[in-house]
Amino acid sequence: MMDNVSVITIFYLSGLNETINHRFLLFFLTLLCYCAILLVNIALIVTVVLDKSLHEPMYILLCTFCINGLYGTAGFYPKFLWDLLSPVHVVSYSGCLVQAQVMYSFACGDLSILAVMAYDRYVAICRPLEYHCVMSRQRVLKLACFSWLTPFCIIGTNISLTARLKLCSTFIPRLFCVNWIIVSLACFPAEVVVSSIVAYITILIYVFHGVFIVWSYMYLIKTCVHSAENRAKFMQTCVPHLVSLTTFLLTILFDVMNMRFASTKLPQTLQNFLAIEFLVIPPLMNPLIYGFKLTKIRNIILGRVTCRKRVNF
């Protein structure tokens, strides 16, 4: 058994086995989706970077949000597109761990950034006179870095513990590598205890993130009820955050429920869709939500498009 374990260098991804007959259609749709994700996220990032009037805390955090979306999708789409054109769906052991690191740190990073955004809106609406002092540009940049580096390090700890496990199988019934499933392939359950404890601590940390976000918005709603000006500010700047948060939590919830409790009787296509929702809907919808809802960004983008049309004519 130990000899067999030591020679495991690749994993076989079986998530595409039932959809192989439609792989060219899937390749086209996936490529179209990935190009759309790249376009909307890069467009918003470039808009924020180039326009000095957008060099404010809320827009800097939004830029960080979009960069994290590009980071997460880069860990999935190129490999998935390659698999759609390949007769054999395999990934190296080290590549599998890297992909799991990217997927998890992307998801946790999104929640961390949403927590910082919630704090930013709390200070802006509830403590407006202190806003520029509390949310200075230097502090915002530190918070943005912290909200990405911390999940990266926490998930890195989980992945390093997984890398020490002795595995007895090379088959992963998914479209991409997931840390929880890799851990479930361990030969000796006793070795999984430490990894499981760290995993549950990680979950607890991000549950607290969620609680903080919910508390922040409940307090904001309570504050805005009695002020027409605050209500307008809430509708303009907080609603996109709430939509992003709801979308993110629902897609992650569906994925976790599917991974932990889904019946094997569910069609593979449905399982695949539930697994990749958080890599399709939030990265594509978030820039569109913010681009259309935030007046400042919308006006700048529409102004540039209008100018280009006039120049062309």
KOLPA-608397 format. One record per residue (C-alpha): residue number from 1; residue in three letters; x, z, y. Coordinates in steps of 0.02 Angstrom, whole numbers. Layout:
// residues N
+------+------+--------+--------+--------+
: fimi : sedo :     px :     pz :     py :
+------+------+--------+--------+--------+
:  NUM :  ALA :      X :      Z :      Y :
...
+------+------+--------+--------+--------+
//
This chain:
// residues 313
+------+------+--------+--------+--------+
: fimi : sedo :     px :     pz :     py :
+------+------+--------+--------+--------+
:    1 :  MET :      0 :      0 :      0 :
:    2 :  MET :    136 :     47 :    124 :
:    3 :  ASP :    230 :   -116 :     91 :
:    4 :  ASN :     73 :   -216 :    126 :
:    5 :  VAL :     45 :   -121 :    287 :
:    6 :  SER :    220 :   -149 :    352 :
:    7 :  VAL :    208 :   -339 :    346 :
:    8 :  ILE :     49 :   -355 :    452 :
:    9 :  THR :     99 :   -465 :    598 :
:   10 :  ILE :    -64 :   -557 :    637 :
:   11 :  PHE :   -250 :   -524 :    646 :
:   12 :  TYR :   -389 :   -645 :    599 :
:   13 :  LEU :   -534 :   -654 :    722 :
:   14 :  SER :   -694 :   -694 :    627 :
:   15 :  GLY :   -817 :   -694 :    773 :
:   16 :  LEU :   -820 :   -884 :    786 :
:   17 :  ASN :   -849 :   -923 :    603 :
:   18 :  GLU :  -1037 :   -954 :    618 :
:   19 :  THR :  -1027 :  -1057 :    778 :
:   20 :  ILE :   -887 :  -1175 :    728 :
:   21 :  ASN :  -1006 :  -1325 :    719 :
:   22 :  HIS :  -1043 :  -1310 :    905 :
:   23 :  ARG :   -866 :  -1272 :    961 :
:   24 :  PHE :   -846 :  -1423 :   1077 :
:   25 :  LEU :  -1008 :  -1381 :   1170 :
:   26 :  LEU :   -952 :  -1199 :   1179 :
:   27 :  PHE :   -781 :  -1255 :   1242 :
:   28 :  PHE :   -860 :  -1356 :   1383 :
:   29 :  LEU :   -980 :  -1216 :   1434 :
:   30 :  THR :   -842 :  -1084 :   1425 :
:   31 :  LEU :   -723 :  -1190 :   1527 :
:   32 :  LEU :   -859 :  -1219 :   1657 :
:   33 :  CYS :   -896 :  -1032 :   1664 :
:   34 :  TYR :   -711 :   -987 :   1682 :
:   35 :  CYS :   -685 :  -1116 :   1819 :
:   36 :  ALA :   -836 :  -1046 :   1912 :
:   37 :  ILE :   -766 :   -869 :   1896 :
:   38 :  LEU :   -597 :   -925 :   1962 :
:   39 :  LEU :   -677 :  -1022 :   2106 :
:   40 :  VAL :   -792 :   -885 :   2172 :
:   41 :  ASN :   -665 :   -744 :   2154 :
:   42 :  ILE :   -519 :   -839 :   2229 :
:   43 :  ALA :   -630 :   -903 :   2371 :
:   44 :  LEU :   -681 :   -726 :   2417 :
:   45 :  ILE :   -502 :   -659 :   2402 :
:   46 :  VAL :   -433 :   -799 :   2512 :
:   47 :  THR :   -572 :   -771 :   2640 :
:   48 :  VAL :   -530 :   -586 :   2654 :
:   49 :  VAL :   -341 :   -614 :   2659 :
:   50 :  LEU :   -343 :   -752 :   2791 :
:   51 :  ASP :   -471 :   -679 :   2910 :
:   52 :  LYS :   -402 :   -529 :   3006 :
:   53 :  SER :   -576 :   -469 :   3052 :
:   54 :  LEU :   -603 :   -431 :   2868 :
:   55 :  HIS :   -449 :   -320 :   2854 :
:   56 :  GLU :   -561 :   -167 :   2843 :
:   57 :  PRO :   -576 :    -39 :   2701 :
:   58 :  MET :   -737 :   -109 :   2626 :
:   59 :  TYR :   -669 :   -287 :   2617 :
:   60 :  ILE :   -497 :   -233 :   2554 :
:   61 :  LEU :   -584 :   -141 :   2411 :
:   62 :  LEU :   -693 :   -293 :   2379 :
:   63 :  CYS :   -535 :   -399 :   2370 :
:   64 :  THR :   -463 :   -276 :   2243 :
:   65 :  PHE :   -625 :   -288 :   2144 :
:   66 :  CYS :   -610 :   -477 :   2132 :
:   67 :  ILE :   -425 :   -470 :   2086 :
:   68 :  ASN :   -470 :   -351 :   1943 :
:   69 :  GLY :   -602 :   -475 :   1887 :
:   70 :  LEU :   -472 :   -614 :   1880 :
:   71 :  TYR :   -354 :   -499 :   1783 :
:   72 :  GLY :   -485 :   -454 :   1653 :
:   73 :  THR :   -549 :   -630 :   1624 :
:   74 :  ALA :   -370 :   -696 :   1609 :
:   75 :  GLY :   -353 :   -584 :   1457 :
:   76 :  PHE :   -498 :   -668 :   1369 :
:   77 :  TYR :   -541 :   -846 :   1423 :
:   78 :  PRO :   -375 :   -940 :   1393 :
:   79 :  LYS :   -361 :   -869 :   1216 :
:   80 :  PHE :   -545 :   -899 :   1180 :
:   81 :  LEU :   -536 :  -1080 :   1240 :
:   82 :  TRP :   -385 :  -1106 :   1128 :
:   83 :  ASP :   -478 :  -1032 :    979 :
:   84 :  LEU :   -625 :  -1149 :   1008 :
:   85 :  LEU :   -511 :  -1297 :    981 :
:   86 :  SER :   -409 :  -1219 :    841 :
:   87 :  PRO :   -459 :  -1223 :    656 :
:   88 :  VAL :   -384 :  -1050 :    627 :
:   89 :  HIS :   -425 :   -903 :    741 :
:   90 :  VAL :   -277 :   -786 :    737 :
:   91 :  VAL :   -186 :   -673 :    858 :
:   92 :  SER :    -17 :   -588 :    839 :
:   93 :  TYR :    -13 :   -400 :    817 :
:   94 :  SER :     73 :   -373 :    984 :
:   95 :  GLY :    -41 :   -502 :   1068 :
:   96 :  CYS :   -193 :   -409 :   1000 :
:   97 :  LEU :   -134 :   -245 :   1075 :
:   98 :  VAL :    -99 :   -329 :   1242 :
:   99 :  GLN :   -272 :   -406 :   1244 :
:  100 :  ALA :   -352 :   -238 :   1204 :
:  101 :  GLN :   -250 :   -161 :   1345 :
:  102 :  VAL :   -311 :   -293 :   1468 :
:  103 :  MET :   -494 :   -282 :   1414 :
:  104 :  TYR :   -505 :    -94 :   1424 :
:  105 :  SER :   -402 :    -71 :   1583 :
:  106 :  PHE :   -507 :   -207 :   1667 :
:  107 :  ALA :   -670 :   -119 :   1623 :
:  108 :  CYS :   -606 :     54 :   1673 :
:  109 :  GLY :   -527 :    -20 :   1831 :
:  110 :  ASP :   -696 :    -92 :   1882 :
:  111 :  LEU :   -776 :     79 :   1869 :
:  112 :  SER :   -633 :    161 :   1966 :
:  113 :  ILE :   -647 :     33 :   2106 :
:  114 :  LEU :   -836 :     56 :   2112 :
:  115 :  ALA :   -805 :    244 :   2129 :
:  116 :  VAL :   -688 :    215 :   2277 :
:  117 :  MET :   -816 :     96 :   2354 :
:  118 :  ALA :   -950 :    230 :   2337 :
:  119 :  TYR :   -835 :    355 :   2425 :
:  120 :  ASP :   -801 :    228 :   2562 :
:  121 :  ARG :   -987 :    204 :   2594 :
:  122 :  TYR :  -1016 :    392 :   2591 :
:  123 :  VAL :   -885 :    418 :   2727 :
:  124 :  ALA :   -947 :    268 :   2829 :
:  125 :  ILE :  -1129 :    325 :   2832 :
:  126 :  CYS :  -1119 :    514 :   2818 :
:  127 :  ARG :   -960 :    545 :   2920 :
:  128 :  PRO :   -951 :    394 :   3037 :
:  129 :  LEU :   -846 :    481 :   3171 :
:  130 :  GLU :   -710 :    521 :   3044 :
:  131 :  TYR :   -717 :    354 :   2953 :
:  132 :  HIS :   -564 :    269 :   3026 :
:  133 :  CYS :   -462 :    428 :   3009 :
:  134 :  VAL :   -514 :    464 :   2829 :
:  135 :  MET :   -513 :    282 :   2769 :
:  136 :  SER :   -356 :    221 :   2856 :
:  137 :  ARG :   -281 :     57 :   2795 :
:  138 :  GLN :   -135 :    147 :   2712 :
:  139 :  ARG :   -251 :    266 :   2620 :
:  140 :  VAL :   -365 :    125 :   2564 :
:  141 :  LEU :   -216 :     29 :   2493 :
:  142 :  LYS :   -160 :    186 :   2401 :
:  143 :  LEU :   -335 :    213 :   2332 :
:  144 :  ALA :   -345 :     30 :   2279 :
:  145 :  CYS :   -178 :     42 :   2186 :
:  146 :  PHE :   -227 :    209 :   2111 :
:  147 :  SER :   -394 :    141 :   2050 :
:  148 :  TRP :   -303 :      5 :   1952 :
:  149 :  LEU :   -142 :     90 :   1897 :
:  150 :  THR :   -227 :    247 :   1832 :
:  151 :  PRO :   -342 :    155 :   1708 :
:  152 :  PHE :   -193 :     46 :   1658 :
:  153 :  CYS :    -90 :    201 :   1614 :
:  154 :  ILE :   -235 :    293 :   1529 :
:  155 :  ILE :   -277 :    142 :   1421 :
:  156 :  GLY :    -91 :    114 :   1390 :
:  157 :  THR :    -84 :    288 :   1313 :
:  158 :  ASN :   -230 :    243 :   1198 :
:  159 :  ILE :   -150 :     79 :   1147 :
:  160 :  SER :     20 :    160 :   1114 :
:  161 :  LEU :    -64 :    283 :    995 :
:  162 :  THR :   -154 :    139 :    909 :
:  163 :  ALA :     12 :     47 :    888 :
:  164 :  ARG :     78 :    192 :    782 :
:  165 :  LEU :    -62 :    179 :    653 :
:  166 :  LYS :    -35 :    102 :    482 :
:  167 :  LEU :   -168 :    -30 :    455 :
:  168 :  CYS :   -243 :    -91 :    291 :
:  169 :  SER :   -338 :   -244 :    351 :
:  170 :  THR :   -304 :   -394 :    461 :
:  171 :  PHE :   -484 :   -447 :    495 :
:  172 :  ILE :   -568 :   -412 :    662 :
:  173 :  PRO :   -753 :   -462 :    666 :
:  174 :  ARG :   -750 :   -504 :    851 :
:  175 :  LEU :   -703 :   -643 :    972 :
:  176 :  PHE :   -562 :   -536 :   1043 :
:  177 :  CYS :   -463 :   -379 :   1004 :
:  178 :  VAL :   -545 :   -211 :   1033 :
:  179 :  ASN :   -451 :    -47 :   1019 :
:  180 :  TRP :   -592 :     44 :    929 :
:  181 :  ILE :   -599 :    -88 :    792 :
:  182 :  ILE :   -410 :    -91 :    771 :
:  183 :  VAL :   -415 :     99 :    748 :
:  184 :  SER :   -552 :     80 :    617 :
:  185 :  LEU :   -431 :    -25 :    512 :
:  186 :  ALA :   -313 :    124 :    488 :
:  187 :  CYS :   -267 :    163 :    308 :
:  188 :  PHE :   -266 :    351 :    330 :
:  189 :  PRO :   -412 :    431 :    426 :
:  190 :  ALA :   -308 :    586 :    464 :
:  191 :  GLU :   -193 :    479 :    574 :
:  192 :  VAL :   -341 :    427 :    682 :
:  193 :  VAL :   -380 :    604 :    743 :
:  194 :  VAL :   -261 :    604 :    893 :
:  195 :  SER :   -314 :    428 :    944 :
:  196 :  SER :   -497 :    480 :    934 :
:  197 :  ILE :   -469 :    636 :   1039 :
:  198 :  VAL :   -378 :    536 :   1175 :
:  199 :  ALA :   -514 :    402 :   1167 :
:  200 :  TYR :   -653 :    531 :   1194 :
:  201 :  ILE :   -555 :    611 :   1337 :
:  202 :  THR :   -542 :    438 :   1416 :
:  203 :  ILE :   -729 :    412 :   1396 :
:  204 :  LEU :   -760 :    583 :   1475 :
:  205 :  ILE :   -650 :    539 :   1624 :
:  206 :  TYR :   -750 :    382 :   1660 :
:  207 :  VAL :   -916 :    470 :   1630 :
:  208 :  PHE :   -864 :    584 :   1774 :
:  209 :  HIS :   -828 :    426 :   1876 :
:  210 :  GLY :  -1007 :    371 :   1841 :
:  211 :  VAL :  -1077 :    542 :   1887 :
:  212 :  PHE :   -980 :    540 :   2051 :
:  213 :  ILE :  -1047 :    367 :   2094 :
:  214 :  VAL :  -1227 :    416 :   2055 :
:  215 :  TRP :  -1209 :    578 :   2158 :
:  216 :  SER :  -1135 :    480 :   2304 :
:  217 :  TYR :  -1279 :    357 :   2311 :
:  218 :  MET :  -1410 :    493 :   2289 :
:  219 :  TYR :  -1334 :    584 :   2437 :
:  220 :  LEU :  -1327 :    422 :   2536 :
:  221 :  ILE :  -1510 :    384 :   2501 :
:  222 :  LYS :  -1558 :    561 :   2554 :
:  223 :  THR :  -1457 :    541 :   2715 :
:  224 :  CYS :  -1525 :    368 :   2757 :
:  225 :  VAL :  -1709 :    409 :   2734 :
:  226 :  HIS :  -1725 :    488 :   2907 :
:  227 :  SER :  -1624 :    360 :   3006 :
:  228 :  ALA :  -1672 :    178 :   3037 :
:  229 :  GLU :  -1492 :    135 :   3081 :
:  230 :  ASN :  -1424 :    214 :   2922 :
:  231 :  ARG :  -1559 :    129 :   2818 :
:  232 :  ALA :  -1506 :    -40 :   2887 :
:  233 :  LYS :  -1324 :     -1 :   2853 :
:  234 :  PHE :  -1367 :     56 :   2676 :
:  235 :  MET :  -1467 :   -102 :   2638 :
:  236 :  GLN :  -1328 :   -212 :   2707 :
:  237 :  THR :  -1174 :   -132 :   2627 :
:  238 :  CYS :  -1231 :    -19 :   2485 :
:  239 :  VAL :  -1356 :   -128 :   2394 :
:  240 :  PRO :  -1220 :   -251 :   2334 :
:  241 :  HIS :  -1123 :   -102 :   2265 :
:  242 :  LEU :  -1277 :    -38 :   2174 :
:  243 :  VAL :  -1312 :   -210 :   2100 :
:  244 :  SER :  -1131 :   -225 :   2043 :
:  245 :  LEU :  -1135 :    -50 :   1969 :
:  246 :  THR :  -1299 :    -81 :   1877 :
:  247 :  THR :  -1239 :   -247 :   1809 :
:  248 :  PHE :  -1073 :   -172 :   1752 :
:  249 :  LEU :  -1152 :    -20 :   1668 :
:  250 :  LEU :  -1283 :   -122 :   1577 :
:  251 :  THR :  -1159 :   -249 :   1510 :
:  252 :  ILE :  -1037 :   -113 :   1454 :
:  253 :  LEU :  -1179 :    -13 :   1376 :
:  254 :  PHE :  -1239 :   -163 :   1276 :
:  255 :  ASP :  -1061 :   -197 :   1217 :
:  256 :  VAL :  -1028 :    -16 :   1165 :
:  257 :  MET :  -1197 :     -1 :   1077 :
:  258 :  ASN :  -1165 :   -165 :    988 :
:  259 :  MET :   -989 :   -114 :    935 :
:  260 :  ARG :  -1034 :     61 :    876 :
:  261 :  PHE :  -1212 :     48 :    811 :
:  262 :  ALA :  -1260 :   -135 :    788 :
:  263 :  SER :  -1330 :   -190 :    622 :
:  264 :  THR :  -1234 :   -320 :    524 :
:  265 :  LYS :  -1402 :   -409 :    507 :
:  266 :  LEU :  -1394 :   -464 :    689 :
:  267 :  PRO :  -1348 :   -649 :    705 :
:  268 :  GLN :  -1163 :   -674 :    743 :
:  269 :  THR :  -1207 :   -776 :    897 :
:  270 :  LEU :  -1307 :   -631 :    971 :
:  271 :  GLN :  -1166 :   -509 :    930 :
:  272 :  ASN :  -1043 :   -626 :   1017 :
:  273 :  PHE :  -1152 :   -637 :   1172 :
:  274 :  LEU :  -1170 :   -448 :   1183 :
:  275 :  ALA :   -981 :   -430 :   1162 :
:  276 :  ILE :   -933 :   -546 :   1305 :
:  277 :  GLU :  -1069 :   -504 :   1432 :
:  278 :  PHE :   -952 :   -394 :   1535 :
:  279 :  LEU :   -828 :   -539 :   1543 :
:  280 :  VAL :   -958 :   -664 :   1603 :
:  281 :  ILE :  -1091 :   -582 :   1712 :
:  282 :  PRO :   -996 :   -458 :   1825 :
:  283 :  PRO :   -845 :   -569 :   1865 :
:  284 :  LEU :   -961 :   -714 :   1908 :
:  285 :  MET :  -1101 :   -621 :   1996 :
:  286 :  ASN :  -1004 :   -493 :   2099 :
:  287 :  PRO :   -920 :   -616 :   2220 :
:  288 :  LEU :  -1085 :   -709 :   2239 :
:  289 :  ILE :  -1181 :   -548 :   2275 :
:  290 :  TYR :  -1056 :   -490 :   2405 :
:  291 :  GLY :  -1033 :   -664 :   2478 :
:  292 :  PHE :  -1219 :   -687 :   2509 :
:  293 :  LYS :  -1266 :   -507 :   2553 :
:  294 :  LEU :  -1123 :   -455 :   2669 :
:  295 :  THR :  -1162 :   -542 :   2834 :
:  296 :  LYS :   -982 :   -548 :   2896 :
:  297 :  ILE :   -916 :   -636 :   2740 :
:  298 :  ARG :  -1067 :   -751 :   2730 :
:  299 :  ASN :  -1049 :   -807 :   2911 :
:  300 :  ILE :   -862 :   -841 :   2892 :
:  301 :  ILE :   -885 :   -943 :   2733 :
:  302 :  LEU :  -1033 :  -1041 :   2806 :
:  303 :  GLY :   -936 :  -1069 :   2968 :
:  304 :  ARG :   -788 :  -1143 :   2875 :
:  305 :  VAL :   -899 :  -1253 :   2767 :
:  306 :  THR :   -991 :  -1316 :   2922 :
:  307 :  CYS :   -828 :  -1352 :   3013 :
:  308 :  ARG :   -760 :  -1452 :   2867 :
:  309 :  LYS :   -920 :  -1556 :   2861 :
:  310 :  ARG :   -907 :  -1593 :   3047 :
:  311 :  VAL :   -723 :  -1642 :   3028 :
:  312 :  ASN :   -767 :  -1759 :   2884 :
:  313 :  PHE :   -901 :  -1843 :   2989 :
+------+------+--------+--------+--------+
//
